[in-house]
Amino acid sequence: MKEIRSFRGITAERLIEALKEVPVDTKICIEILGDNFPAKQVKECTYYDWDNGKKAAEHRGILIG
């Protein structure tokens, strides 16, 4: 399995590639991390590129927060 040491700036493609190697019945071990686990939700989001204070491009993504 590919090891991901930091999620800062990770692309969905890289995360998906790592998750493809994990058996589909694998449970995510957030219970042992409790309240110290930084990710509480995953949801779709829209973000924008800005150019001189104006929206230049719109992108769809996921927000892990």
N, CA, C and O atoms as a CHARMM CRD file, in Angstrom:
* protein
*
  260
    1    1 MET  N      0.83100  -1.17600   0.00000 PROA 1      0.00000
    2    1 MET  CA     0.00000   0.00000   0.00000 PROA 1      0.00000
    3    1 MET  C      0.87800   1.24200   0.00000 PROA 1      0.00000
    4    1 MET  O      1.89700   1.29600   0.68800 PROA 1      0.00000
    5    2 LYS  N      0.47500   2.22900  -0.77100 PROA 2      0.00000
    6    2 LYS  CA     1.19400   3.49700  -0.78400 PROA 2      0.00000
    7    2 LYS  C      0.95500   4.22200   0.52700 PROA 2      0.00000
    8    2 LYS  O     -0.17400   4.28800   1.01300 PROA 2      0.00000
    9    3 GLU  N      2.01400   4.76200   1.09100 PROA 3      0.00000
   10    3 GLU  CA     1.88500   5.46500   2.35600 PROA 3      0.00000
   11    3 GLU  C      1.74300   6.96400   2.09200 PROA 3      0.00000
   12    3 GLU  O      2.50800   7.54500   1.32200 PROA 3      0.00000
   13    4 ILE  N      0.77100   7.56900   2.73100 PROA 4      0.00000
   14    4 ILE  CA     0.58000   9.01100   2.62000 PROA 4      0.00000
   15    4 ILE  C      0.93500   9.60000   3.97000 PROA 4      0.00000
   16    4 ILE  O      0.26200   9.33000   4.96500 PROA 4      0.00000
   17    5 ARG  N      1.97900  10.39400   4.01300 PROA 5      0.00000
   18    5 ARG  CA     2.43800  10.95900   5.28600 PROA 5      0.00000
   19    5 ARG  C      1.78300  12.29900   5.60400 PROA 5      0.00000
   20    5 ARG  O      1.72400  12.69900   6.76700 PROA 5      0.00000
   21    6 SER  N      1.29200  12.99400   4.58300 PROA 6      0.00000
   22    6 SER  CA     0.64600  14.28600   4.81500 PROA 6      0.00000
   23    6 SER  C     -0.51000  14.44700   3.83700 PROA 6      0.00000
   24    6 SER  O     -0.37600  14.13300   2.65400 PROA 6      0.00000
   25    7 PHE  N     -1.63700  14.93400   4.32700 PROA 7      0.00000
   26    7 PHE  CA    -2.78700  15.17600   3.47000 PROA 7      0.00000
   27    7 PHE  C     -2.83300  16.61400   2.98100 PROA 7      0.00000
   28    7 PHE  O     -3.71600  16.97000   2.20100 PROA 7      0.00000
   29    8 ARG  N     -1.90400  17.44200   3.42300 PROA 8      0.00000
   30    8 ARG  CA    -1.88200  18.83800   3.01500 PROA 8      0.00000
   31    8 ARG  C     -1.56000  18.91900   1.51900 PROA 8      0.00000
   32    8 ARG  O     -0.49300  18.48100   1.09100 PROA 8      0.00000
   33    9 GLY  N     -2.46400  19.46900   0.73700 PROA 9      0.00000
   34    9 GLY  CA    -2.25700  19.63500  -0.69900 PROA 9      0.00000
   35    9 GLY  C     -2.42900  18.36800  -1.52700 PROA 9      0.00000
   36    9 GLY  O     -2.09800  18.36500  -2.71300 PROA 9      0.00000
   37   10 ILE  N     -2.93900  17.29100  -0.93000 PROA 10     0.00000
   38   10 ILE  CA    -3.08900  16.03500  -1.67000 PROA 10     0.00000
   39   10 ILE  C     -4.19600  16.17800  -2.71600 PROA 10     0.00000
   40   10 ILE  O     -5.20500  16.84100  -2.47700 PROA 10     0.00000
   41   11 THR  N     -3.99900  15.55700  -3.85800 PROA 11     0.00000
   42   11 THR  CA    -5.02700  15.57000  -4.89200 PROA 11     0.00000
   43   11 THR  C     -5.95000  14.36700  -4.70200 PROA 11     0.00000
   44   11 THR  O     -5.56400  13.35800  -4.11300 PROA 11     0.00000
   45   12 ALA  N     -7.16200  14.49400  -5.20800 PROA 12     0.00000
   46   12 ALA  CA    -8.11100  13.38000  -5.14300 PROA 12     0.00000
   47   12 ALA  C     -7.53400  12.17000  -5.87500 PROA 12     0.00000
   48   12 ALA  O     -7.71700  11.03400  -5.43900 PROA 12     0.00000
   49   13 GLU  N     -6.84400  12.41000  -6.97900 PROA 13     0.00000
   50   13 GLU  CA    -6.26400  11.30500  -7.75000 PROA 13     0.00000
   51   13 GLU  C     -5.28400  10.49900  -6.89800 PROA 13     0.00000
   52   13 GLU  O     -5.31700   9.26800  -6.91500 PROA 13     0.00000
   53   14 ARG  N     -4.42200  11.17800  -6.16000 PROA 14     0.00000
   54   14 ARG  CA    -3.44000  10.47100  -5.33500 PROA 14     0.00000
   55   14 ARG  C     -4.12900   9.69900  -4.20400 PROA 14     0.00000
   56   14 ARG  O     -3.74900   8.57000  -3.89700 PROA 14     0.00000
   57   15 LEU  N     -5.13400  10.31000  -3.59300 PROA 15     0.00000
   58   15 LEU  CA    -5.87000   9.63600  -2.53200 PROA 15     0.00000
   59   15 LEU  C     -6.60300   8.41300  -3.06300 PROA 15     0.00000
   60   15 LEU  O     -6.58400   7.35700  -2.43000 PROA 15     0.00000
   61   16 ILE  N     -7.24600   8.54300  -4.21300 PROA 16     0.00000
   62   16 ILE  CA    -7.97000   7.42700  -4.82600 PROA 16     0.00000
   63   16 ILE  C     -7.01200   6.29500  -5.17400 PROA 16     0.00000
   64   16 ILE  O     -7.33200   5.12900  -4.94300 PROA 16     0.00000
   65   17 GLU  N     -5.85000   6.61300  -5.72200 PROA 17     0.00000
   66   17 GLU  CA    -4.87200   5.57500  -6.06200 PROA 17     0.00000
   67   17 GLU  C     -4.44000   4.80100  -4.82300 PROA 17     0.00000
   68   17 GLU  O     -4.28500   3.58100  -4.88200 PROA 17     0.00000
   69   18 ALA  N     -4.24500   5.49000  -3.70200 PROA 18     0.00000
   70   18 ALA  CA    -3.85900   4.80400  -2.47000 PROA 18     0.00000
   71   18 ALA  C     -5.00900   3.94100  -1.96300 PROA 18     0.00000
   72   18 ALA  O     -4.79100   2.81800  -1.50800 PROA 18     0.00000
   73   19 LEU  N     -6.23600   4.46400  -2.03900 PROA 19     0.00000
   74   19 LEU  CA    -7.39500   3.71300  -1.53800 PROA 19     0.00000
   75   19 LEU  C     -7.74000   2.51300  -2.40500 PROA 19     0.00000
   76   19 LEU  O     -8.33400   1.55500  -1.90900 PROA 19     0.00000
   77   20 LYS  N     -7.38500   2.53700  -3.68800 PROA 20     0.00000
   78   20 LYS  CA    -7.64700   1.39100  -4.56900 PROA 20     0.00000
   79   20 LYS  C     -6.91300   0.14200  -4.11000 PROA 20     0.00000
   80   20 LYS  O     -7.34600  -0.97300  -4.40200 PROA 20     0.00000
   81   21 GLU  N     -5.80900   0.31300  -3.39600 PROA 21     0.00000
   82   21 GLU  CA    -5.00600  -0.81700  -2.93900 PROA 21     0.00000
   83   21 GLU  C     -5.53300  -1.41800  -1.63800 PROA 21     0.00000
   84   21 GLU  O     -5.05700  -2.46800  -1.20700 PROA 21     0.00000
   85   22 VAL  N     -6.49800  -0.77300  -1.01700 PROA 22     0.00000
   86   22 VAL  CA    -7.04200  -1.23400   0.25500 PROA 22     0.00000
   87   22 VAL  C     -8.25000  -2.11800  -0.02200 PROA 22     0.00000
   88   22 VAL  O     -9.10300  -1.74400  -0.82700 PROA 22     0.00000
   89   23 PRO  N     -8.35100  -3.27800   0.61900 PROA 23     0.00000
   90   23 PRO  CA    -9.53500  -4.12000   0.43100 PROA 23     0.00000
   91   23 PRO  C    -10.81200  -3.33600   0.76600 PROA 23     0.00000
   92   23 PRO  O    -10.82800  -2.54500   1.70900 PROA 23     0.00000
   93   24 VAL  N    -11.86600  -3.55900  -0.00200 PROA 24     0.00000
   94   24 VAL  CA   -13.08800  -2.76000   0.13300 PROA 24     0.00000
   95   24 VAL  C    -13.80200  -2.95100   1.47200 PROA 24     0.00000
   96   24 VAL  O    -14.60500  -2.10300   1.86200 PROA 24     0.00000
   97   25 ASP  N    -13.52700  -4.04000   2.17800 PROA 25     0.00000
   98   25 ASP  CA   -14.17900  -4.24800   3.47100 PROA 25     0.00000
   99   25 ASP  C    -13.34400  -3.72200   4.64100 PROA 25     0.00000
  100   25 ASP  O    -13.66500  -3.98700   5.80000 PROA 25     0.00000
  101   26 THR  N    -12.27800  -2.98100   4.34500 PROA 26     0.00000
  102   26 THR  CA   -11.43100  -2.40900   5.38600 PROA 26     0.00000
  103   26 THR  C    -12.16400  -1.27400   6.09100 PROA 26     0.00000
  104   26 THR  O    -12.74300  -0.40100   5.44500 PROA 26     0.00000
  105   27 LYS  N    -12.13400  -1.29300   7.39500 PROA 27     0.00000
  106   27 LYS  CA   -12.76000  -0.22900   8.18300 PROA 27     0.00000
  107   27 LYS  C    -11.74500   0.89800   8.39000 PROA 27     0.00000
  108   27 LYS  O    -10.54200   0.65300   8.47400 PROA 27     0.00000
  109   28 ILE  N    -12.23900   2.12200   8.47000 PROA 28     0.00000
  110   28 ILE  CA   -11.37500   3.26600   8.74000 PROA 28     0.00000
  111   28 ILE  C    -11.27200   3.41700  10.24200 PROA 28     0.00000
  112   28 ILE  O    -12.28500   3.47700  10.93800 PROA 28     0.00000
  113   29 CYS  N    -10.06900   3.47600  10.73600 PROA 29     0.00000
  114   29 CYS  CA    -9.81900   3.43900  12.17800 PROA 29     0.00000
  115   29 CYS  C     -9.88600   4.82100  12.82600 PROA 29     0.00000
  116   29 CYS  O     -8.90800   5.27100  13.42300 PROA 29     0.00000
  117   30 ILE  N    -11.02600   5.49400  12.71600 PROA 30     0.00000
  118   30 ILE  CA   -11.13300   6.80100  13.35700 PROA 30     0.00000
  119   30 ILE  C    -11.52200   6.67900  14.82100 PROA 30     0.00000
  120   30 ILE  O    -11.33300   7.61600  15.59700 PROA 30     0.00000
  121   31 GLU  N    -12.06900   5.52200  15.20300 PROA 31     0.00000
  122   31 GLU  CA   -12.48100   5.34600  16.59100 PROA 31     0.00000
  123   31 GLU  C    -11.28900   5.46100  17.53800 PROA 31     0.00000
  124   31 GLU  O    -11.40300   6.06400  18.60500 PROA 31     0.00000
  125   32 ILE  N    -10.15700   4.89300  17.16300 PROA 32     0.00000
  126   32 ILE  CA    -8.99200   4.93800  18.05000 PROA 32     0.00000
  127   32 ILE  C     -8.36900   6.32600  18.09600 PROA 32     0.00000
  128   32 ILE  O     -7.63400   6.65200  19.02900 PROA 32     0.00000
  129   33 LEU  N     -8.66200   7.13900  17.09200 PROA 33     0.00000
  130   33 LEU  CA    -8.11600   8.49300  17.07500 PROA 33     0.00000
  131   33 LEU  C     -8.99500   9.47100  17.85000 PROA 33     0.00000
  132   33 LEU  O     -8.52100  10.50600  18.31800 PROA 33     0.00000
  133   34 GLY  N    -10.27800   9.13500  17.98200 PROA 34     0.00000
  134   34 GLY  CA   -11.20500   9.95200  18.76300 PROA 34     0.00000
  135   34 GLY  C    -11.28000  11.38800  18.27400 PROA 34     0.00000
  136   34 GLY  O    -11.26400  11.64900  17.07100 PROA 34     0.00000
  137   35 ASP  N    -11.36200  12.31600  19.21900 PROA 35     0.00000
  138   35 ASP  CA   -11.50700  13.73300  18.89700 PROA 35     0.00000
  139   35 ASP  C    -10.23400  14.33900  18.32900 PROA 35     0.00000
  140   35 ASP  O    -10.26200  15.46200  17.82500 PROA 35     0.00000
  141   36 ASN  N     -9.12200  13.62700  18.40000 PROA 36     0.00000
  142   36 ASN  CA    -7.86600  14.15400  17.86100 PROA 36     0.00000
  143   36 ASN  C     -7.78300  14.02800  16.34100 PROA 36     0.00000
  144   36 ASN  O     -6.91500  14.63100  15.71100 PROA 36     0.00000
  145   37 PHE  N     -8.68900  13.24200  15.75600 PROA 37     0.00000
  146   37 PHE  CA    -8.68300  13.06700  14.30500 PROA 37     0.00000
  147   37 PHE  C     -9.20900  14.33400  13.65900 PROA 37     0.00000
  148   37 PHE  O    -10.33200  14.74500  13.95000 PROA 37     0.00000
  149   38 PRO  N     -8.42800  14.96800  12.78600 PROA 38     0.00000
  150   38 PRO  CA    -8.82700  16.27800  12.25600 PROA 38     0.00000
  151   38 PRO  C     -9.98600  16.24000  11.26400 PROA 38     0.00000
  152   38 PRO  O    -10.70300  17.23400  11.14600 PROA 38     0.00000
  153   39 ALA  N    -10.19900  15.15500  10.55600 PROA 39     0.00000
  154   39 ALA  CA   -11.25500  15.11600   9.54000 PROA 39     0.00000
  155   39 ALA  C    -12.55400  14.63400  10.16000 PROA 39     0.00000
  156   39 ALA  O    -12.62100  13.51600  10.67200 PROA 39     0.00000
  157   40 LYS  N    -13.57400  15.45700  10.12000 PROA 40     0.00000
  158   40 LYS  CA   -14.87200  15.11300  10.68900 PROA 40     0.00000
  159   40 LYS  C    -15.92200  14.86700   9.60800 PROA 40     0.00000
  160   40 LYS  O    -16.93600  14.22000   9.86800 PROA 40     0.00000
  161   41 GLN  N    -15.68800  15.38100   8.38700 PROA 41     0.00000
  162   41 GLN  CA   -16.66700  15.21600   7.32000 PROA 41     0.00000
  163   41 GLN  C    -15.97800  15.31000   5.95300 PROA 41     0.00000
  164   41 GLN  O    -14.89900  15.88600   5.81300 PROA 41     0.00000
  165   42 VAL  N    -16.63500  14.73100   4.96600 PROA 42     0.00000
  166   42 VAL  CA   -16.20300  14.84500   3.57400 PROA 42     0.00000
  167   42 VAL  C    -17.42800  15.28200   2.78700 PROA 42     0.00000
  168   42 VAL  O    -18.47200  14.63300   2.85100 PROA 42     0.00000
  169   43 LYS  N    -17.30900  16.37600   2.04600 PROA 43     0.00000
  170   43 LYS  CA   -18.44900  16.84500   1.26000 PROA 43     0.00000
  171   43 LYS  C    -17.94900  17.50800  -0.02200 PROA 43     0.00000
  172   43 LYS  O    -16.78600  17.89600  -0.13000 PROA 43     0.00000
  173   44 GLU  N    -18.85700  17.62600  -0.98500 PROA 44     0.00000
  174   44 GLU  CA   -18.51900  18.29300  -2.23900 PROA 44     0.00000
  175   44 GLU  C    -18.42500  19.79500  -1.99600 PROA 44     0.00000
  176   44 GLU  O    -19.11200  20.34000  -1.13300 PROA 44     0.00000
  177   45 CYS  N    -17.56600  20.45500  -2.76800 PROA 45     0.00000
  178   45 CYS  CA   -17.44700  21.89900  -2.63900 PROA 45     0.00000
  179   45 CYS  C    -17.11900  22.50100  -4.00600 PROA 45     0.00000
  180   45 CYS  O    -16.75800  21.79500  -4.94800 PROA 45     0.00000
  181   46 THR  N    -17.25200  23.79700  -4.08200 PROA 46     0.00000
  182   46 THR  CA   -16.86700  24.56000  -5.25800 PROA 46     0.00000
  183   46 THR  C    -15.81100  25.56400  -4.82400 PROA 46     0.00000
  184   46 THR  O    -15.98000  26.25300  -3.81700 PROA 46     0.00000
  185   47 TYR  N    -14.73000  25.64800  -5.57700 PROA 47     0.00000
  186   47 TYR  CA   -13.72000  26.65400  -5.27300 PROA 47     0.00000
  187   47 TYR  C    -13.34500  27.37300  -6.55800 PROA 47     0.00000
  188   47 TYR  O    -13.63500  26.90100  -7.65700 PROA 47     0.00000
  189   48 TYR  N    -12.70200  28.51200  -6.40700 PROA 48     0.00000
  190   48 TYR  CA   -12.46200  29.39200  -7.54200 PROA 48     0.00000
  191   48 TYR  C    -10.99900  29.79500  -7.64200 PROA 48     0.00000
  192   48 TYR  O    -10.30200  29.92100  -6.63500 PROA 48     0.00000
  193   49 ASP  N    -10.54600  29.99500  -8.88300 PROA 49     0.00000
  194   49 ASP  CA    -9.28300  30.67500  -9.13600 PROA 49     0.00000
  195   49 ASP  C     -9.61800  32.14500  -9.28000 PROA 49     0.00000
  196   49 ASP  O    -10.62700  32.50000  -9.88900 PROA 49     0.00000
  197   50 TRP  N     -8.78300  32.99300  -8.72700 PROA 50     0.00000
  198   50 TRP  CA    -9.02800  34.42800  -8.76900 PROA 50     0.00000
  199   50 TRP  C     -7.92200  35.11400  -9.56600 PROA 50     0.00000
  200   50 TRP  O     -6.76100  34.70900  -9.50800 PROA 50     0.00000
  201   51 ASP  N     -8.28800  36.14000 -10.29800 PROA 51     0.00000
  202   51 ASP  CA    -7.32500  36.93100 -11.06800 PROA 51     0.00000
  203   51 ASP  C     -7.67900  38.41100 -10.88600 PROA 51     0.00000
  204   51 ASP  O     -8.70800  38.87800 -11.37300 PROA 51     0.00000
  205   52 ASN  N     -6.82400  39.12700 -10.18800 PROA 52     0.00000
  206   52 ASN  CA    -7.05300  40.54800  -9.90900 PROA 52     0.00000
  207   52 ASN  C     -8.40900  40.80100  -9.26900 PROA 52     0.00000
  208   52 ASN  O     -9.11800  41.73000  -9.65800 PROA 52     0.00000
  209   53 GLY  N     -8.77200  39.98200  -8.29200 PROA 53     0.00000
  210   53 GLY  CA   -10.01300  40.18100  -7.55800 PROA 53     0.00000
  211   53 GLY  C    -11.27200  39.70100  -8.25700 PROA 53     0.00000
  212   53 GLY  O    -12.37300  39.90600  -7.74600 PROA 53     0.00000
  213   54 LYS  N    -11.13400  39.06200  -9.42200 PROA 54     0.00000
  214   54 LYS  CA   -12.28800  38.54600 -10.15200 PROA 54     0.00000
  215   54 LYS  C    -12.16500  37.03500 -10.29000 PROA 54     0.00000
  216   54 LYS  O    -11.06700  36.49400 -10.42200 PROA 54     0.00000
  217   55 LYS  N    -13.32200  36.36200 -10.25700 PROA 55     0.00000
  218   55 LYS  CA   -13.31800  34.91000 -10.43500 PROA 55     0.00000
  219   55 LYS  C    -12.85700  34.58100 -11.84400 PROA 55     0.00000
  220   55 LYS  O    -13.43000  35.05800 -12.82300 PROA 55     0.00000
  221   56 ALA  N    -11.81300  33.76100 -11.94000 PROA 56     0.00000
  222   56 ALA  CA   -11.27000  33.38900 -13.24500 PROA 56     0.00000
  223   56 ALA  C    -11.78900  32.02200 -13.68800 PROA 56     0.00000
  224   56 ALA  O    -12.07500  31.81600 -14.86800 PROA 56     0.00000
  225   57 ALA  N    -11.91100  31.09100 -12.74600 PROA 57     0.00000
  226   57 ALA  CA   -12.36400  29.74300 -13.08600 PROA 57     0.00000
  227   57 ALA  C    -13.01600  29.10500 -11.87800 PROA 57     0.00000
  228   57 ALA  O    -12.62500  29.36500 -10.74000 PROA 57     0.00000
  229   58 GLU  N    -14.01000  28.26700 -12.12700 PROA 58     0.00000
  230   58 GLU  CA   -14.71700  27.53600 -11.07600 PROA 58     0.00000
  231   58 GLU  C    -14.32400  26.07400 -11.14700 PROA 58     0.00000
  232   58 GLU  O    -14.22700  25.50100 -12.23200 PROA 58     0.00000
  233   59 HSD  N    -14.09800  25.47200  -9.99300 PROA 59     0.00000
  234   59 HSD  CA   -13.71100  24.06900  -9.92100 PROA 59     0.00000
  235   59 HSD  C    -14.60000  23.35300  -8.91100 PROA 59     0.00000
  236   59 HSD  O    -15.03600  23.95600  -7.93000 PROA 59     0.00000
  237   60 ARG  N    -14.86800  22.08100  -9.14300 PROA 60     0.00000
  238   60 ARG  CA   -15.59800  21.23500  -8.19800 PROA 60     0.00000
  239   60 ARG  C    -14.56500  20.35600  -7.51300 PROA 60     0.00000
  240   60 ARG  O    -13.58900  19.93100  -8.13200 PROA 60     0.00000
  241   61 GLY  N    -14.78200  20.09100  -6.25200 PROA 61     0.00000
  242   61 GLY  CA   -13.85700  19.26300  -5.51900 PROA 61     0.00000
  243   61 GLY  C    -14.53000  18.67100  -4.29900 PROA 61     0.00000
  244   61 GLY  O    -15.75400  18.70200  -4.16900 PROA 61     0.00000
  245   62 ILE  N    -13.70900  18.12600  -3.39800 PROA 62     0.00000
  246   62 ILE  CA   -14.23400  17.63800  -2.13700 PROA 62     0.00000
  247   62 ILE  C    -13.52700  18.38300  -1.01300 PROA 62     0.00000
  248   62 ILE  O    -12.35200  18.73600  -1.11300 PROA 62     0.00000
  249   63 LEU  N    -14.26800  18.60900   0.04300 PROA 63     0.00000
  250   63 LEU  CA   -13.73900  19.27500   1.22700 PROA 63     0.00000
  251   63 LEU  C    -13.65800  18.22800   2.33200 PROA 63     0.00000
  252   63 LEU  O    -14.66200  17.62000   2.70300 PROA 63     0.00000
  253   64 ILE  N    -12.46700  18.03000   2.84600 PROA 64     0.00000
  254   64 ILE  CA   -12.26500  17.11900   3.98000 PROA 64     0.00000
  255   64 ILE  C    -11.96600  18.01000   5.17300 PROA 64     0.00000
  256   64 ILE  O    -10.92000  18.65500   5.23800 PROA 64     0.00000
  257   65 GLY  N    -12.89200  18.03500   6.10900 PROA 65     0.00000
  258   65 GLY  CA   -12.70200  18.96500   7.22400 PROA 65     0.00000
  259   65 GLY  C    -13.14600  18.41700   8.53700 PROA 65     0.00000
  260   65 GLY  O    -13.04100  19.09800   9.55700 PROA 65     0.00000
